[in-house]
Amino acid sequence: MSQLDDIKEEARAIQDGLKRLGANRVVALSVHVQKEVVADLEERAAKLVSALDSME
């Protein structure tokens, strides 16, 4: 997989995670699950920023 594909995959994963936390979600998440989703999104965002920085 190319670096661009990895970046796109991370961006899509962040988008999906945000949808799980958004106002239009189907099911309310427990606080525990919300914390897990936020932690995952933080990791993915850091990975995405790192990948973008390495492209410069």
PDB file of N, H, CA, C and O in Angstrom:
ATOM      1  N   MET A   1       0.837  -1.172   0.000  1.00  0.00           N
ATOM      2  CA  MET A   1       0.000   0.000   0.000  1.00  0.00           C
ATOM      3  C   MET A   1       0.888   1.244   0.000  1.00  0.00           C
ATOM      4  O   MET A   1       1.894   1.292   0.708  1.00  0.00           O
ATOM      5  N   SER A   2       0.526   2.220  -0.771  1.00  0.00           N
ATOM      6  H   SER A   2      -0.291   2.182  -1.346  1.00  0.00           H
ATOM      7  CA  SER A   2       1.325   3.443  -0.836  1.00  0.00           C
ATOM      8  C   SER A   2       1.027   4.323   0.371  1.00  0.00           C
ATOM      9  O   SER A   2       0.043   4.123   1.083  1.00  0.00           O
ATOM     10  N   GLN A   3       1.888   5.285   0.578  1.00  0.00           N
ATOM     11  H   GLN A   3       2.687   5.447   0.000  1.00  0.00           H
ATOM     12  CA  GLN A   3       1.714   6.203   1.709  1.00  0.00           C
ATOM     13  C   GLN A   3       0.418   7.001   1.552  1.00  0.00           C
ATOM     14  O   GLN A   3      -0.267   7.277   2.537  1.00  0.00           O
ATOM     15  N   LEU A   4       0.088   7.366   0.331  1.00  0.00           N
ATOM     16  H   LEU A   4       0.644   7.142  -0.469  1.00  0.00           H
ATOM     17  CA  LEU A   4      -1.147   8.108   0.087  1.00  0.00           C
ATOM     18  C   LEU A   4      -2.365   7.251   0.439  1.00  0.00           C
ATOM     19  O   LEU A   4      -3.335   7.755   1.004  1.00  0.00           O
ATOM     20  N   ASP A   5      -2.317   5.965   0.109  1.00  0.00           N
ATOM     21  H   ASP A   5      -1.529   5.555  -0.350  1.00  0.00           H
ATOM     22  CA  ASP A   5      -3.410   5.060   0.470  1.00  0.00           C
ATOM     23  C   ASP A   5      -3.544   4.949   1.986  1.00  0.00           C
ATOM     24  O   ASP A   5      -4.656   4.921   2.512  1.00  0.00           O
ATOM     25  N   ASP A   6      -2.412   4.887   2.688  1.00  0.00           N
ATOM     26  H   ASP A   6      -1.508   4.911   2.260  1.00  0.00           H
ATOM     27  CA  ASP A   6      -2.435   4.827   4.150  1.00  0.00           C
ATOM     28  C   ASP A   6      -3.065   6.083   4.738  1.00  0.00           C
ATOM     29  O   ASP A   6      -3.843   6.011   5.690  1.00  0.00           O
ATOM     30  N   ILE A   7      -2.724   7.229   4.166  1.00  0.00           N
ATOM     31  H   ILE A   7      -2.092   7.288   3.393  1.00  0.00           H
ATOM     32  CA  ILE A   7      -3.273   8.501   4.642  1.00  0.00           C
ATOM     33  C   ILE A   7      -4.778   8.542   4.418  1.00  0.00           C
ATOM     34  O   ILE A   7      -5.530   8.950   5.303  1.00  0.00           O
ATOM     35  N   LYS A   8      -5.215   8.125   3.249  1.00  0.00           N
ATOM     36  H   LYS A   8      -4.604   7.794   2.529  1.00  0.00           H
ATOM     37  CA  LYS A   8      -6.653   8.098   2.952  1.00  0.00           C
ATOM     38  C   LYS A   8      -7.386   7.161   3.901  1.00  0.00           C
ATOM     39  O   LYS A   8      -8.481   7.480   4.364  1.00  0.00           O
ATOM     40  N   GLU A   9      -6.791   6.004   4.196  1.00  0.00           N
ATOM     41  H   GLU A   9      -5.901   5.745   3.820  1.00  0.00           H
ATOM     42  CA  GLU A   9      -7.406   5.031   5.094  1.00  0.00           C
ATOM     43  C   GLU A   9      -7.561   5.619   6.500  1.00  0.00           C
ATOM     44  O   GLU A   9      -8.601   5.445   7.135  1.00  0.00           O
ATOM     45  N   GLU A  10      -6.531   6.313   6.984  1.00  0.00           N
ATOM     46  H   GLU A  10      -5.686   6.455   6.468  1.00  0.00           H
ATOM     47  CA  GLU A  10      -6.602   6.925   8.308  1.00  0.00           C
ATOM     48  C   GLU A  10      -7.664   8.027   8.335  1.00  0.00           C
ATOM     49  O   GLU A  10      -8.419   8.135   9.301  1.00  0.00           O
ATOM     50  N   ALA A  11      -7.725   8.834   7.291  1.00  0.00           N
ATOM     51  H   ALA A  11      -7.112   8.746   6.506  1.00  0.00           H
ATOM     52  CA  ALA A  11      -8.720   9.902   7.227  1.00  0.00           C
ATOM     53  C   ALA A  11     -10.138   9.329   7.228  1.00  0.00           C
ATOM     54  O   ALA A  11     -11.027   9.869   7.887  1.00  0.00           O
ATOM     55  N   ARG A  12     -10.347   8.251   6.502  1.00  0.00           N
ATOM     56  H   ARG A  12      -9.626   7.813   5.966  1.00  0.00           H
ATOM     57  CA  ARG A  12     -11.674   7.605   6.482  1.00  0.00           C
ATOM     58  C   ARG A  12     -12.014   7.019   7.854  1.00  0.00           C
ATOM     59  O   ARG A  12     -13.159   7.103   8.296  1.00  0.00           O
ATOM     60  N   ALA A  13     -11.032   6.433   8.521  1.00  0.00           N
ATOM     61  H   ALA A  13     -10.102   6.365   8.162  1.00  0.00           H
ATOM     62  CA  ALA A  13     -11.264   5.866   9.852  1.00  0.00           C
ATOM     63  C   ALA A  13     -11.627   6.968  10.844  1.00  0.00           C
ATOM     64  O   ALA A  13     -12.489   6.771  11.701  1.00  0.00           O
ATOM     65  N   ILE A  14     -10.980   8.118  10.735  1.00  0.00           N
ATOM     66  H   ILE A  14     -10.280   8.278  10.039  1.00  0.00           H
ATOM     67  CA  ILE A  14     -11.307   9.250  11.606  1.00  0.00           C
ATOM     68  C   ILE A  14     -12.716   9.736  11.304  1.00  0.00           C
ATOM     69  O   ILE A  14     -13.481  10.039  12.219  1.00  0.00           O
ATOM     70  N   GLN A  15     -13.059   9.812  10.034  1.00  0.00           N
ATOM     71  H   GLN A  15     -12.438   9.566   9.290  1.00  0.00           H
ATOM     72  CA  GLN A  15     -14.401  10.228   9.637  1.00  0.00           C
ATOM     73  C   GLN A  15     -15.457   9.277  10.208  1.00  0.00           C
ATOM     74  O   GLN A  15     -16.480   9.720  10.731  1.00  0.00           O
ATOM     75  N   ASP A  16     -15.206   7.984  10.107  1.00  0.00           N
ATOM     76  H   ASP A  16     -14.375   7.624   9.682  1.00  0.00           H
ATOM     77  CA  ASP A  16     -16.151   6.996  10.633  1.00  0.00           C
ATOM     78  C   ASP A  16     -16.284   7.111  12.151  1.00  0.00           C
ATOM     79  O   ASP A  16     -17.385   7.010  12.692  1.00  0.00           O
ATOM     80  N   GLY A  17     -15.165   7.321  12.830  1.00  0.00           N
ATOM     81  H   GLY A  17     -14.270   7.403  12.391  1.00  0.00           H
ATOM     82  CA  GLY A  17     -15.198   7.474  14.282  1.00  0.00           C
ATOM     83  C   GLY A  17     -15.979   8.704  14.702  1.00  0.00           C
ATOM     84  O   GLY A  17     -16.730   8.667  15.677  1.00  0.00           O
ATOM     85  N   LEU A  18     -15.804   9.790  13.969  1.00  0.00           N
ATOM     86  H   LEU A  18     -15.195   9.819  13.177  1.00  0.00           H
ATOM     87  CA  LEU A  18     -16.549  11.003  14.283  1.00  0.00           C
ATOM     88  C   LEU A  18     -18.045  10.809  14.056  1.00  0.00           C
ATOM     89  O   LEU A  18     -18.865  11.360  14.791  1.00  0.00           O
ATOM     90  N   LYS A  19     -18.398  10.032  13.044  1.00  0.00           N
ATOM     91  H   LYS A  19     -17.733   9.585  12.446  1.00  0.00           H
ATOM     92  CA  LYS A  19     -19.817   9.733  12.807  1.00  0.00           C
ATOM     93  C   LYS A  19     -20.403   8.968  13.990  1.00  0.00           C
ATOM     94  O   LYS A  19     -21.557   9.176  14.364  1.00  0.00           O
ATOM     95  N   ARG A  20     -19.592   8.075  14.580  1.00  0.00           N
ATOM     96  H   ARG A  20     -18.654   7.905  14.276  1.00  0.00           H
ATOM     97  CA  ARG A  20     -20.063   7.307  15.743  1.00  0.00           C
ATOM     98  C   ARG A  20     -20.329   8.205  16.940  1.00  0.00           C
ATOM     99  O   ARG A  20     -21.150   7.870  17.794  1.00  0.00           O
ATOM    100  N   LEU A  21     -19.645   9.340  17.013  1.00  0.00           N
ATOM    101  H   LEU A  21     -18.979   9.611  16.319  1.00  0.00           H
ATOM    102  CA  LEU A  21     -19.812  10.266  18.125  1.00  0.00           C
ATOM    103  C   LEU A  21     -20.771  11.404  17.808  1.00  0.00           C
ATOM    104  O   LEU A  21     -21.178  12.132  18.713  1.00  0.00           O
ATOM    105  N   GLY A  22     -21.137  11.571  16.557  1.00  0.00           N
ATOM    106  H   GLY A  22     -20.806  10.980  15.821  1.00  0.00           H
ATOM    107  CA  GLY A  22     -21.931  12.715  16.111  1.00  0.00           C
ATOM    108  C   GLY A  22     -23.387  12.684  16.544  1.00  0.00           C
ATOM    109  O   GLY A  22     -23.886  11.693  17.077  1.00  0.00           O
ATOM    110  N   ALA A  23     -24.036  13.785  16.300  1.00  0.00           N
ATOM    111  H   ALA A  23     -23.631  14.591  15.868  1.00  0.00           H
ATOM    112  CA  ALA A  23     -25.439  13.958  16.695  1.00  0.00           C
ATOM    113  C   ALA A  23     -26.387  13.052  15.924  1.00  0.00           C
ATOM    114  O   ALA A  23     -27.474  12.750  16.416  1.00  0.00           O
ATOM    115  N   ASN A  24     -26.010  12.614  14.737  1.00  0.00           N
ATOM    116  H   ASN A  24     -25.127  12.860  14.337  1.00  0.00           H
ATOM    117  CA  ASN A  24     -26.888  11.793  13.901  1.00  0.00           C
ATOM    118  C   ASN A  24     -26.708  10.300  14.119  1.00  0.00           C
ATOM    119  O   ASN A  24     -27.206   9.502  13.326  1.00  0.00           O
ATOM    120  N   ARG A  25     -26.003   9.902  15.182  1.00  0.00           N
ATOM    121  H   ARG A  25     -25.599  10.551  15.827  1.00  0.00           H
ATOM    122  CA  ARG A  25     -25.776   8.479  15.426  1.00  0.00           C
ATOM    123  C   ARG A  25     -27.089   7.786  15.759  1.00  0.00           C
ATOM    124  O   ARG A  25     -28.026   8.412  16.254  1.00  0.00           O
ATOM    125  N   VAL A  26     -27.145   6.502  15.487  1.00  0.00           N
ATOM    126  H   VAL A  26     -26.383   5.993  15.085  1.00  0.00           H
ATOM    127  CA  VAL A  26     -28.359   5.723  15.705  1.00  0.00           C
ATOM    128  C   VAL A  26     -28.493   5.315  17.166  1.00  0.00           C
ATOM    129  O   VAL A  26     -29.590   5.337  17.724  1.00  0.00           O
ATOM    130  N   VAL A  27     -27.378   4.945  17.783  1.00  0.00           N
ATOM    131  H   VAL A  27     -26.487   4.927  17.330  1.00  0.00           H
ATOM    132  CA  VAL A  27     -27.402   4.431  19.150  1.00  0.00           C
ATOM    133  C   VAL A  27     -26.496   5.293  20.027  1.00  0.00           C
ATOM    134  O   VAL A  27     -25.404   5.683  19.613  1.00  0.00           O
ATOM    135  N   ALA A  28     -26.961   5.583  21.238  1.00  0.00           N
ATOM    136  H   ALA A  28     -27.848   5.265  21.574  1.00  0.00           H
ATOM    137  CA  ALA A  28     -26.120   6.314  22.193  1.00  0.00           C
ATOM    138  C   ALA A  28     -25.027   5.385  22.689  1.00  0.00           C
ATOM    139  O   ALA A  28     -25.287   4.221  22.991  1.00  0.00           O
ATOM    140  N   LEU A  29     -23.813   5.890  22.774  1.00  0.00           N
ATOM    141  H   LEU A  29     -23.601   6.836  22.529  1.00  0.00           H
ATOM    142  CA  LEU A  29     -22.687   5.096  23.240  1.00  0.00           C
ATOM    143  C   LEU A  29     -22.480   5.317  24.734  1.00  0.00           C
ATOM    144  O   LEU A  29     -22.717   6.408  25.253  1.00  0.00           O
ATOM    145  N   SER A  30     -22.037   4.274  25.409  1.00  0.00           N
ATOM    146  H   SER A  30     -21.844   3.388  24.987  1.00  0.00           H
ATOM    147  CA  SER A  30     -21.720   4.429  26.826  1.00  0.00           C
ATOM    148  C   SER A  30     -20.480   5.306  26.953  1.00  0.00           C
ATOM    149  O   SER A  30     -19.736   5.487  25.989  1.00  0.00           O
ATOM    150  N   VAL A  31     -20.265   5.845  28.144  1.00  0.00           N
ATOM    151  H   VAL A  31     -20.869   5.697  28.927  1.00  0.00           H
ATOM    152  CA  VAL A  31     -19.103   6.699  28.382  1.00  0.00           C
ATOM    153  C   VAL A  31     -17.829   5.917  28.118  1.00  0.00           C
ATOM    154  O   VAL A  31     -16.875   6.455  27.556  1.00  0.00           O
ATOM    155  N   HIS A  32     -17.804   4.656  28.518  1.00  0.00           N
ATOM    156  H   HIS A  32     -18.579   4.219  28.974  1.00  0.00           H
ATOM    157  CA  HIS A  32     -16.626   3.818  28.309  1.00  0.00           C
ATOM    158  C   HIS A  32     -16.308   3.677  26.817  1.00  0.00           C
ATOM    159  O   HIS A  32     -15.155   3.821  26.410  1.00  0.00           O
ATOM    160  N   VAL A  33     -17.312   3.401  26.019  1.00  0.00           N
ATOM    161  H   VAL A  33     -18.248   3.284  26.350  1.00  0.00           H
ATOM    162  CA  VAL A  33     -17.119   3.243  24.576  1.00  0.00           C
ATOM    163  C   VAL A  33     -16.719   4.575  23.950  1.00  0.00           C
ATOM    164  O   VAL A  33     -15.865   4.614  23.064  1.00  0.00           O
ATOM    165  N   GLN A  34     -17.335   5.672  24.407  1.00  0.00           N
ATOM    166  H   GLN A  34     -18.029   5.641  25.126  1.00  0.00           H
ATOM    167  CA  GLN A  34     -16.968   6.991  23.886  1.00  0.00           C
ATOM    168  C   GLN A  34     -15.493   7.277  24.137  1.00  0.00           C
ATOM    169  O   GLN A  34     -14.799   7.787  23.257  1.00  0.00           O
ATOM    170  N   LYS A  35     -15.014   6.952  25.332  1.00  0.00           N
ATOM    171  H   LYS A  35     -15.577   6.538  26.047  1.00  0.00           H
ATOM    172  CA  LYS A  35     -13.606   7.182  25.655  1.00  0.00           C
ATOM    173  C   LYS A  35     -12.702   6.342  24.760  1.00  0.00           C
ATOM    174  O   LYS A  35     -11.645   6.812  24.339  1.00  0.00           O
ATOM    175  N   GLU A  36     -13.099   5.110  24.464  1.00  0.00           N
ATOM    176  H   GLU A  36     -13.957   4.728  24.806  1.00  0.00           H
ATOM    177  CA  GLU A  36     -12.315   4.253  23.573  1.00  0.00           C
ATOM    178  C   GLU A  36     -12.263   4.834  22.162  1.00  0.00           C
ATOM    179  O   GLU A  36     -11.207   4.845  21.529  1.00  0.00           O
ATOM    180  N   VAL A  37     -13.404   5.316  21.673  1.00  0.00           N
ATOM    181  H   VAL A  37     -14.262   5.307  22.187  1.00  0.00           H
ATOM    182  CA  VAL A  37     -13.468   5.892  20.328  1.00  0.00           C
ATOM    183  C   VAL A  37     -12.598   7.144  20.254  1.00  0.00           C
ATOM    184  O   VAL A  37     -11.868   7.333  19.281  1.00  0.00           O
ATOM    185  N   VAL A  38     -12.669   7.996  21.271  1.00  0.00           N
ATOM    186  H   VAL A  38     -13.262   7.842  22.061  1.00  0.00           H
ATOM    187  CA  VAL A  38     -11.867   9.215  21.294  1.00  0.00           C
ATOM    188  C   VAL A  38     -10.379   8.876  21.330  1.00  0.00           C
ATOM    189  O   VAL A  38      -9.587   9.502  20.626  1.00  0.00           O
ATOM    190  N   ALA A  39      -9.990   7.893  22.142  1.00  0.00           N
ATOM    191  H   ALA A  39     -10.633   7.385  22.714  1.00  0.00           H
ATOM    192  CA  ALA A  39      -8.583   7.488  22.218  1.00  0.00           C
ATOM    193  C   ALA A  39      -8.107   6.964  20.864  1.00  0.00           C
ATOM    194  O   ALA A  39      -6.998   7.271  20.430  1.00  0.00           O
ATOM    195  N   ASP A  40      -8.946   6.178  20.206  1.00  0.00           N
ATOM    196  H   ASP A  40      -9.847   5.928  20.559  1.00  0.00           H
ATOM    197  CA  ASP A  40      -8.601   5.655  18.882  1.00  0.00           C
ATOM    198  C   ASP A  40      -8.451   6.790  17.871  1.00  0.00           C
ATOM    199  O   ASP A  40      -7.525   6.788  17.060  1.00  0.00           O
ATOM    200  N   LEU A  41      -9.362   7.753  17.921  1.00  0.00           N
ATOM    201  H   LEU A  41     -10.115   7.755  18.580  1.00  0.00           H
ATOM    202  CA  LEU A  41      -9.299   8.884  16.995  1.00  0.00           C
ATOM    203  C   LEU A  41      -8.047   9.725  17.237  1.00  0.00           C
ATOM    204  O   LEU A  41      -7.432  10.210  16.287  1.00  0.00           O
ATOM    205  N   GLU A  42      -7.667   9.900  18.503  1.00  0.00           N
ATOM    206  H   GLU A  42      -8.166   9.506  19.275  1.00  0.00           H
ATOM    207  CA  GLU A  42      -6.450  10.652  18.815  1.00  0.00           C
ATOM    208  C   GLU A  42      -5.223   9.955  18.233  1.00  0.00           C
ATOM    209  O   GLU A  42      -4.345  10.609  17.671  1.00  0.00           O
ATOM    210  N   GLU A  43      -5.162   8.641  18.365  1.00  0.00           N
ATOM    211  H   GLU A  43      -5.875   8.110  18.822  1.00  0.00           H
ATOM    212  CA  GLU A  43      -4.043   7.874  17.806  1.00  0.00           C
ATOM    213  C   GLU A  43      -3.999   7.996  16.283  1.00  0.00           C
ATOM    214  O   GLU A  43      -2.944   8.224  15.690  1.00  0.00           O
ATOM    215  N   ARG A  44      -5.159   7.841  15.674  1.00  0.00           N
ATOM    216  H   ARG A  44      -6.016   7.655  16.156  1.00  0.00           H
ATOM    217  CA  ARG A  44      -5.221   7.905  14.217  1.00  0.00           C
ATOM    218  C   ARG A  44      -4.865   9.297  13.700  1.00  0.00           C
ATOM    219  O   ARG A  44      -4.183   9.425  12.684  1.00  0.00           O
ATOM    220  N   ALA A  45      -5.327  10.347  14.398  1.00  0.00           N
ATOM    221  H   ALA A  45      -5.881  10.243  15.224  1.00  0.00           H
ATOM    222  CA  ALA A  45      -5.004  11.714  13.991  1.00  0.00           C
ATOM    223  C   ALA A  45      -3.502  11.962  14.102  1.00  0.00           C
ATOM    224  O   ALA A  45      -2.917  12.595  13.223  1.00  0.00           O
ATOM    225  N   ALA A  46      -2.877  11.478  15.160  1.00  0.00           N
ATOM    226  H   ALA A  46      -3.352  10.964  15.874  1.00  0.00           H
ATOM    227  CA  ALA A  46      -1.434  11.637  15.319  1.00  0.00           C
ATOM    228  C   ALA A  46      -0.690  10.905  14.208  1.00  0.00           C
ATOM    229  O   ALA A  46       0.294  11.415  13.672  1.00  0.00           O
ATOM    230  N   LYS A  47      -1.160   9.710  13.863  1.00  0.00           N
ATOM    231  H   LYS A  47      -1.959   9.296  14.298  1.00  0.00           H
ATOM    232  CA  LYS A  47      -0.549   8.934  12.787  1.00  0.00           C
ATOM    233  C   LYS A  47      -0.701   9.664  11.449  1.00  0.00           C
ATOM    234  O   LYS A  47       0.223   9.687  10.636  1.00  0.00           O
ATOM    235  N   LEU A  48      -1.859  10.248  11.237  1.00  0.00           N
ATOM    236  H   LEU A  48      -2.609  10.228  11.897  1.00  0.00           H
ATOM    237  CA  LEU A  48      -2.116  10.979   9.996  1.00  0.00           C
ATOM    238  C   LEU A  48      -1.223  12.212   9.894  1.00  0.00           C
ATOM    239  O   LEU A  48      -0.648  12.476   8.838  1.00  0.00           O
ATOM    240  N   VAL A  49      -1.104  12.956  10.967  1.00  0.00           N
ATOM    241  H   VAL A  49      -1.571  12.743  11.825  1.00  0.00           H
ATOM    242  CA  VAL A  49      -0.247  14.144  10.973  1.00  0.00           C
ATOM    243  C   VAL A  49       1.206  13.737  10.713  1.00  0.00           C
ATOM    244  O   VAL A  49       1.909  14.398   9.950  1.00  0.00           O
ATOM    245  N   SER A  50       1.644  12.670  11.334  1.00  0.00           N
ATOM    246  H   SER A  50       1.072  12.133  11.954  1.00  0.00           H
ATOM    247  CA  SER A  50       3.004  12.185  11.147  1.00  0.00           C
ATOM    248  C   SER A  50       3.250  11.807   9.682  1.00  0.00           C
ATOM    249  O   SER A  50       4.288  12.139   9.110  1.00  0.00           O
ATOM    250  N   ALA A  51       2.287  11.113   9.093  1.00  0.00           N
ATOM    251  H   ALA A  51       1.444  10.844   9.558  1.00  0.00           H
ATOM    252  CA  ALA A  51       2.425  10.707   7.686  1.00  0.00           C
ATOM    253  C   ALA A  51       2.463  11.925   6.768  1.00  0.00           C
ATOM    254  O   ALA A  51       3.237  11.960   5.811  1.00  0.00           O
ATOM    255  N   LEU A  52       1.639  12.912   7.056  1.00  0.00           N
ATOM    256  H   LEU A  52       1.010  12.884   7.833  1.00  0.00           H
ATOM    257  CA  LEU A  52       1.623  14.128   6.236  1.00  0.00           C
ATOM    258  C   LEU A  52       2.923  14.910   6.407  1.00  0.00           C
ATOM    259  O   LEU A  52       3.454  15.451   5.437  1.00  0.00           O
ATOM    260  N   ASP A  53       3.436  14.973   7.631  1.00  0.00           N
ATOM    261  H   ASP A  53       3.004  14.534   8.419  1.00  0.00           H
ATOM    262  CA  ASP A  53       4.708  15.652   7.869  1.00  0.00           C
ATOM    263  C   ASP A  53       5.859  15.001   7.112  1.00  0.00           C
ATOM    264  O   ASP A  53       6.765  15.684   6.634  1.00  0.00           O
ATOM    265  N   SER A  54       5.816  13.686   7.008  1.00  0.00           N
ATOM    266  H   SER A  54       5.080  13.131   7.396  1.00  0.00           H
ATOM    267  CA  SER A  54       6.899  12.972   6.335  1.00  0.00           C
ATOM    268  C   SER A  54       6.857  13.157   4.816  1.00  0.00           C
ATOM    269  O   SER A  54       7.833  12.844   4.134  1.00  0.00           O
ATOM    270  N   MET A  55       5.756  13.654   4.286  1.00  0.00           N
ATOM    271  H   MET A  55       4.964  13.908   4.841  1.00  0.00           H
ATOM    272  CA  MET A  55       5.628  13.866   2.848  1.00  0.00           C
ATOM    273  C   MET A  55       6.275  15.189   2.420  1.00  0.00           C
ATOM    274  O   MET A  55       6.498  15.408   1.230  1.00  0.00           O
ATOM    275  N   GLU A  56       6.574  16.057   3.364  1.00  0.00           N
ATOM    276  H   GLU A  56       6.393  15.879   4.332  1.00  0.00           H
ATOM    277  CA  GLU A  56       7.128  17.373   3.012  1.00  0.00           C
ATOM    278  C   GLU A  56       8.537  17.278   2.517  1.00  0.00           C
ATOM    279  O   GLU A  56       9.143  18.295   2.180  1.00  0.00           O
TER     280      GLU A  56
END
